[in-house]
Every structure is written in structure tokens, then in C-alpha cells.
């Protein structure tokens, strides 16, 4: 497979000096979507990419990790098959190489699809690394090799040279944060790149960080039989999630055999020939040593702002990301930033929507800024976690009077039929207005359910609207309706725990 630097030489300078209406730097989810939308609006558009179309999400994040987690999910189902009346005589065997290859194939297929979409929409692809020179000029140099397997660039791409654009959208994404002493070395200390390409399943694994990345890898490797320990500096795993949901998730992870240590940090790491030994410092000052085959550093990500020439142009940076307004405009005319490089929440779907809004504003369309409180978050572990809006703690801190509903998986017929008894759907309402201000879930397939509440929030639905909504039976989605009813004391499939309260039930 050709390296990026070799490929960029092959396609070099075919469009050097070209001028565009829009140039997008970075072809991740935000970047390629912004480029496609710009082309749809009749703007002459190019996208500059230095590694792989689809960015980290498609090639090294969202997509391949979900492929690996799907393999782990099938393994879990095989092990539980007897409970469903299916006897499998042979013990399942793990072929980690085949799992990894399947995940890479899924990414390659989608990578090719992105190139196809860009070409069909008339977007020029420029292969290389970009640097802003001012006055709308961008210098593109051949990309250096990253040390990771690369997807070959699409055919007929442009290469190194100087290009000009009236509008420049920076969509360079983010990379794993490296804390001192926890810098990935590709051997004993892994980032998520190495964790997706194991040559063998480690016998033991220590994970620093319990955000979505850390928890997903903990779930995957534990399903493969690895001894997993997760260390989190805060008192709660999944710190962005509702505390009640995070506590239920922790209980499930620990039941699966994952050891979780909160309120602690990895203070030091000693590398041996066959293992690493980490010194864990607890909040009370006590220390313990944990030895593991590998350590995954999952302590967050930081925006890719280096090498772009931003400081020389006076583009404002803050805590590793570009500062933008509600329409993704930086404080230098003609420069925009979307996605991870523009700050939290660092999610692919947020980047895509920012890209569309940004381009439509450039084209002069009337747009509504993205409401980041309505951006859902999903963790694809077993069990899954999904949420949108305020947590209970944040809602209480806002000073509102609340109505909170809960409905457990064990009271839902479809969940019982699936063998998915553990889980919870939780809804939070403003007691005075009936506005849905938060929804939080843990359990099987909740990442597919959460969008129902996202739509409800986007349409500013009240509890009355949701109570009038018909949920099909038997489905997991019925729990969403029951959680709403429970918030107002009207749950039909739970024993009464309190008298009906708040606004009256809708008239029939």
C-alpha cells in the first residue's frame, strides 16, 4: 500500500493556483459533509486531506470500533445462547485477526464511499498538509507518513501547491491527549489507534480514563476474556452522563468483571519486557501497584491546531481549540472552524451539523445556530448509554422545579423477550412549563432509542405531546412513553410509588 507522501507526489500540483469559493481543511465527518453541502449550493469547493477521507471517525474511531464491538456482542450472544434454547456444543474461538480485518474492511468501504460522494458532487480533493498564509491563500505540502496503515488517496486528486479561497473552513479534528508518562509508544502503552489493531488479546489491560472511548474498549476487551481495570480521576465514570445512569452502568460493568477505580489517577508507569506496572494514587493518598500486559491511555482528545499558521493570522485559540461564534466563524474574516477543532462536544454528528450550518450561512441562507444542548451523546458499550440535554444535577443547578420519570427495562415486554432485563430510561421535565430538558438511558439498544427524545426536544414537545404519542407494542420504545408518564404519576406498567402530580393528564 502506498504511503501518503508517495501518493501525493504522484498527483502533485495539478491545480496549483486555483481559486475556490470554499476550501475545507480536513475530510472527516464535518469536513466532507461541509464540502458536499457547499457544492450542492453551487459553490466551487475543494477539500484538503493529509491522511484518509472520512477522518479519524470513519477510519480509526466511530466506525471501526463499532465493528469490533459488534463482534464482541455476537460473542456475548453465543455465550448466552443456551438461555434462549440454543445449545452450541463447541466452545467459541476468538480470531482477533479476523475481527480486526473485518473492522478495517468496513472502514475501507466507507472511505471509498466518501471519495465517490465528493467526486459526484464536484468537490476537488487536494492531498497534503495545509498552512494558512493569509488573504485566503493556503499552502499545501506533501503529507508526512503517520506510521499507521493508510487508505490510498482517491484517484485524480490534486497535490502540493498554493490555493486560494474566499472562505476557509478548518475541520482538522482532534487527536488523543498524551499526559506525561502516558504517551503511547505503540507497544505497552496504547492510544485508541493501537487498541484497534491488536495482534493478540492481552491477558490483562489497564485503561486510564472512563469516558466513552475508555469504556467502549473496556467492554470490548472484557468480552474477549481480558482482565480489565479502569482508572478514573473523577468520582464518577462517564463523567458527562447523568450520575444515576452512570452508577447503573458501573454496576453492570463490574458485574461483567471489569474492575473500576474512581477518584484515582495513574501517577507513574514502569515498563517491563512483558508488562507495565502502574502506580495508582487514590484520592486519600494511598497507592497501589497494578501490573498489566497493556495500558490504554483514554484521557481525552485535543484539537489539531498546530502547523496551520493560525497564530500568525491572529486566530483566537482557547484550551486547544479554535474559538468560534454560533455560526462557526473565527475572529478572522473568512475563516471558520467546525467539529472537534472548534471544541466540545467532540462528536461526529455535531461536526456534520456545524458544517451544514456554516456553509449555508456562507451561501447567504437563513440558518439557525446549532443548539449544543440538543446534541445526543452515545456510548456503545455493553450495556449502551445514551443521553441528550441536561443531567439531573445540571437541571437542579439551573434553579428549575423538576419532574423526573423513570422506567426500568425489567418492566418492558420486549426487553424481557430479548433477555435485556437491566437498564433504565429517565426523563427530566421543567415542572412549570412541561418542557423536556433531559433524557438519559442505559441498556440494550438505547443508542437507537435516544433520537426519539432528540426530535421531541427539537420540536419543543411538552409532556402532553409525548403522552399523546402512540408507541408501538411490543418495543423498547414503549419505555420512553412510560418514563414520561411516570414523571407525572401516570405510569401504567409500574406500581404507584407516588400520587399523580403536576399537570393533569391529556384529555381524551
Residue pairs with C-beta under 8 A, 6 or more apart in sequence:
1 149
1 150
1 152
2 10
2 150
2 152
3 145
3 150
4 50
4 51
4 127
4 142
4 143
4 144
4 145
4 146
4 150
4 153
5 142
5 143
5 144
5 145
7 127
7 152
7 153
8 127
8 128
8 142
8 143
8 153
8 159
8 160
9 142
9 159
10 159
11 127
11 153
11 156
11 157
11 158
11 159
12 142
12 159
12 160
12 161
13 158
13 159
13 160
13 161
14 158
14 159
15 46
15 124
15 126
15 158
15 161
15 163
16 158
16 160
16 161
16 162
16 163
17 161
17 162
17 163
17 164
18 46
18 124
18 158
18 163
18 164
19 44
19 163
19 164
19 165
19 166
20 43
20 44
20 45
20 46
20 124
20 163
20 164
20 165
20 166
21 38
21 43
21 44
21 45
21 165
21 166
21 167
21 362
22 34
22 35
22 38
22 43
22 44
22 45
22 46
22 165
22 166
22 167
22 168
22 169
22 359
22 362
23 45
23 46
23 47
23 48
23 126
23 138
23 163
23 165
23 167
23 168
23 169
24 31
24 32
24 34
24 35
24 38
24 45
24 46
24 47
24 48
24 168
24 169
24 171
24 355
25 31
25 47
25 48
25 130
25 138
25 168
25 169
25 170
25 171
25 172
25 308
26 47
26 48
26 49
26 55
26 170
26 171
26 172
26 173
26 304
26 339
26 341
27 35
27 47
27 48
27 49
27 52
27 53
27 54
27 55
27 114
27 118
27 125
27 171
28 54
28 55
28 56
28 57
28 58
28 171
28 173
28 339
28 348
28 351
29 54
29 55
29 57
29 58
29 62
29 339
29 348
29 349
29 351
29 352
30 171
30 173
30 338
30 339
30 340
30 348
30 351
30 352
30 354
30 355
31 47
31 49
31 55
31 169
31 171
31 338
31 339
31 351
31 355
32 47
32 53
32 54
32 55
32 114
32 117
32 118
33 351
33 352
33 355
33 356
34 169
34 171
34 338
34 355
34 356
34 358
34 359
35 45
35 46
35 47
35 118
35 121
35 123
36 117
36 118
36 121
36 123
37 355
37 356
37 359
37 360
38 45
38 123
38 359
38 362
38 363
39 45
39 121
39 122
39 123
40 121
41 359
41 360
41 363
41 365
42 363
43 359
43 362
43 363
45 122
45 123
45 124
46 123
46 124
46 125
46 126
46 158
46 163
46 165
47 118
47 123
47 124
47 125
47 126
48 126
48 127
48 128
48 130
48 138
48 140
48 163
49 125
49 126
49 127
49 153
50 127
50 128
50 129
50 130
50 143
51 59
51 143
51 146
51 150
52 58
52 59
52 111
52 150
52 151
53 111
53 114
53 115
53 118
53 125
53 151
53 153
53 154
54 63
54 107
54 110
54 111
54 114
55 173
56 173
56 174
56 175
57 63
57 348
58 107
58 110
58 111
58 114
59 107
59 111
59 151
60 107
60 148
60 192
60 193
60 196
61 192
61 348
62 348
63 103
63 106
63 107
63 110
64 103
64 104
64 106
64 107
64 196
65 103
65 192
65 196
65 216
65 217
65 220
65 380
66 380
67 102
67 103
67 106
67 107
68 99
68 100
68 103
68 196
68 220
69 216
69 219
69 220
69 380
69 381
69 382
71 99
71 102
71 103
72 219
72 220
72 223
72 224
72 382
73 223
73 382
75 92
75 94
75 223
75 224
76 223
76 382
78 88
78 92
79 92
80 419
81 87
81 88
82 88
83 419
84 419
94 201
94 224
94 225
96 198
96 199
96 200
96 201
96 224
97 199
100 196
100 197
100 198
103 196
104 149
107 151
108 151
111 151
112 154
115 125
115 154
118 125
118 154
119 125
119 154
119 156
124 157
124 158
125 153
125 154
125 157
125 158
126 140
126 157
126 158
126 159
126 163
127 142
127 143
127 153
127 157
127 158
127 159
128 140
128 141
128 142
128 143
128 159
128 160
129 140
129 141
129 142
129 143
129 144
129 307
130 138
130 139
130 140
130 308
131 138
131 139
131 140
131 141
131 307
131 308
131 309
132 138
132 168
132 308
132 309
132 310
132 313
132 335
133 139
133 162
133 309
134 309
134 312
134 313
135 164
136 164
136 165
136 166
136 168
136 334
137 162
137 163
137 164
138 162
138 163
138 164
138 165
138 168
139 161
139 162
140 159
140 160
140 161
140 162
140 163
141 160
142 159
142 160
147 186
148 193
165 334
166 334
167 334
167 336
167 362
168 334
168 335
168 336
169 328
169 336
169 337
169 338
169 355
169 358
169 359
170 308
170 322
170 330
170 335
170 336
170 337
170 338
170 341
170 342
171 337
171 338
171 339
171 341
171 351
171 355
172 303
172 304
172 305
172 308
172 341
173 303
173 304
173 339
173 340
173 341
173 351
174 301
174 302
174 303
174 304
174 340
174 341
174 346
175 301
175 302
175 304
176 184
176 191
176 192
176 193
176 297
176 298
176 300
176 301
176 302
177 297
177 299
177 300
177 301
177 302
178 184
178 191
178 297
179 208
179 297
179 299
181 266
181 268
181 269
182 189
182 208
182 266
182 269
182 295
182 297
182 299
183 189
183 297
184 190
184 191
184 193
184 194
184 297
185 271
186 194
188 271
188 275
188 276
188 293
188 294
188 295
189 269
189 271
189 276
189 294
189 295
189 296
189 297
190 294
190 295
190 296
190 297
191 296
191 297
192 213
192 217
192 296
192 298
195 217
195 296
201 221
201 224
201 225
201 226
202 221
202 226
202 292
202 293
202 294
203 226
203 227
203 293
204 226
204 227
204 228
204 229
204 275
204 291
204 292
204 293
204 294
205 217
205 218
205 221
205 226
205 227
205 228
205 229
205 292
205 293
205 294
205 295
205 296
206 229
206 231
206 266
206 276
206 278
206 290
206 292
206 294
206 295
206 296
207 214
207 217
207 218
207 228
207 229
207 230
207 231
207 295
207 296
207 298
208 214
208 231
208 265
208 266
208 295
208 296
208 297
208 298
208 299
209 230
209 231
209 232
209 297
209 298
209 299
209 300
210 218
210 230
210 231
210 232
210 237
210 238
210 239
210 260
210 262
210 298
211 238
211 239
211 240
211 298
211 300
212 238
212 377
212 378
212 379
212 380
213 298
214 230
214 232
214 296
214 298
215 230
215 237
215 238
215 249
215 253
215 379
215 381
215 385
216 379
216 380
216 381
217 296
217 298
218 228
218 230
218 253
218 258
218 381
219 253
219 256
219 258
219 381
219 382
221 228
222 228
222 253
222 256
222 257
222 258
223 382
227 257
227 259
227 292
228 257
228 258
228 259
229 258
229 259
229 260
229 261
229 290
229 292
230 237
230 253
230 258
230 259
230 260
230 261
231 261
231 264
231 265
231 266
231 278
231 280
232 239
232 260
232 261
232 262
232 263
232 264
233 263
233 264
233 265
234 262
234 263
235 262
235 263
236 243
236 246
236 247
236 262
237 246
237 249
237 250
237 253
237 260
237 262
238 245
238 246
238 249
238 379
238 385
239 246
240 345
240 377
240 387
241 249
241 377
241 379
241 385
241 387
241 391
241 440
242 387
242 391
242 392
242 393
242 426
242 438
242 440
243 391
243 392
243 393
244 392
244 424
244 426
244 440
245 385
245 387
245 424
245 426
245 440
245 441
245 442
246 385
248 422
248 423
248 424
248 442
249 381
249 383
249 385
249 442
250 260
252 382
252 383
252 422
252 442
253 260
253 381
254 260
256 382
261 280
261 282
263 282
263 283
264 280
264 281
264 282
264 283
265 280
265 281
266 278
266 279
266 280
266 281
266 295
267 279
267 280
267 281
267 287
268 278
268 279
269 276
269 277
269 278
269 279
269 295
270 276
270 277
270 278
270 279
274 293
275 291
275 292
275 293
276 291
276 292
276 293
276 294
276 295
277 289
277 290
277 291
278 289
278 290
278 291
278 292
278 295
279 287
279 288
279 289
280 287
280 288
280 289
280 290
281 287
282 288
301 340
301 346
302 320
303 320
303 321
303 322
303 340
303 341
303 342
303 343
304 340
304 341
305 317
305 320
305 321
305 322
305 341
310 317
310 322
311 317
313 332
313 335
314 331
314 332
315 322
315 330
315 331
315 332
315 335
316 322
316 323
316 330
316 331
317 323
318 343
319 343
321 337
321 340
321 341
321 342
321 343
322 330
322 337
322 341
322 342
322 343
323 330
323 331
323 343
324 330
324 336
324 337
324 338
324 342
324 343
326 369
326 370
327 357
327 358
327 361
327 367
327 369
328 336
328 337
328 338
328 342
328 354
328 357
328 358
328 361
329 335
329 336
330 336
330 337
336 358
336 362
338 351
338 354
338 355
338 358
339 346
339 348
339 350
339 351
339 354
339 355
340 346
340 351
342 354
345 372
345 375
345 377
347 375
347 377
349 375
349 376
350 370
350 372
350 375
353 370
353 375
354 370
357 367
357 368
357 369
357 370
360 367
361 367
373 389
373 390
374 388
374 389
374 454
374 457
374 458
375 388
376 386
376 387
376 388
376 450
376 451
376 454
377 386
377 387
377 388
378 384
378 385
378 386
378 447
378 450
379 385
379 386
379 447
380 447
383 422
383 423
383 442
383 443
383 444
383 446
384 441
384 442
384 443
384 444
384 445
384 446
384 447
385 441
385 442
385 446
386 440
386 441
386 446
386 447
386 449
386 450
387 438
387 439
387 440
387 441
387 450
388 438
388 439
388 450
388 453
388 454
388 457
389 428
389 436
389 437
389 438
389 439
389 453
389 457
390 398
390 428
390 437
390 438
391 438
391 440
392 402
392 404
392 426
392 428
392 438
394 438
395 402
395 428
395 437
395 438
396 402
400 430
400 431
400 432
400 437
401 430
401 431
401 432
402 428
402 429
402 430
402 431
403 428
403 429
403 430
403 431
403 463
403 487
403 488
403 501
403 502
404 426
404 427
404 428
404 429
404 487
405 426
405 427
405 429
405 482
405 483
405 484
405 485
405 486
405 487
405 488
405 491
406 424
406 425
406 426
406 427
406 483
406 486
407 424
407 425
407 479
407 480
407 482
407 483
407 486
407 491
407 493
407 494
408 423
408 424
408 479
409 415
409 420
409 421
409 422
409 423
409 424
409 425
409 443
409 444
409 476
409 479
410 416
410 421
410 422
411 479
411 482
411 493
411 494
412 474
412 476
412 478
412 479
412 482
412 493
413 473
413 474
413 478
414 474
414 475
414 476
414 478
415 421
415 423
415 443
415 444
415 476
415 479
417 474
418 444
420 443
420 444
420 445
422 443
423 441
423 442
423 443
423 444
423 446
424 441
424 442
424 443
425 439
425 440
425 441
425 443
425 446
425 449
425 479
425 480
425 482
425 483
426 439
426 440
426 441
426 483
427 436
427 438
427 439
427 440
427 453
427 480
427 483
427 484
427 486
427 487
428 436
428 437
428 438
428 439
428 440
428 487
429 435
429 436
429 437
429 463
429 484
429 487
430 437
431 502
433 462
434 462
434 463
434 464
434 503
435 460
435 462
436 453
436 456
436 457
436 461
436 462
436 463
436 466
437 457
439 450
439 453
439 457
439 480
439 483
441 449
441 450
443 476
444 476
445 476
446 476
449 476
449 477
449 479
449 480
452 477
452 480
453 480
456 465
456 466
459 465
463 484
463 487
463 488
463 502
463 503
464 503
464 506
466 480
466 481
466 484
467 481
467 484
467 485
467 488
467 490
467 505
467 506
468 506
469 481
471 477
471 478
471 480
471 481
472 478
482 491
482 492
482 493
482 494
485 491
485 492
486 494
487 502
488 500
488 501
488 502
488 503
488 505
489 496
489 498
489 499
489 500
489 501
489 502
490 500
490 505
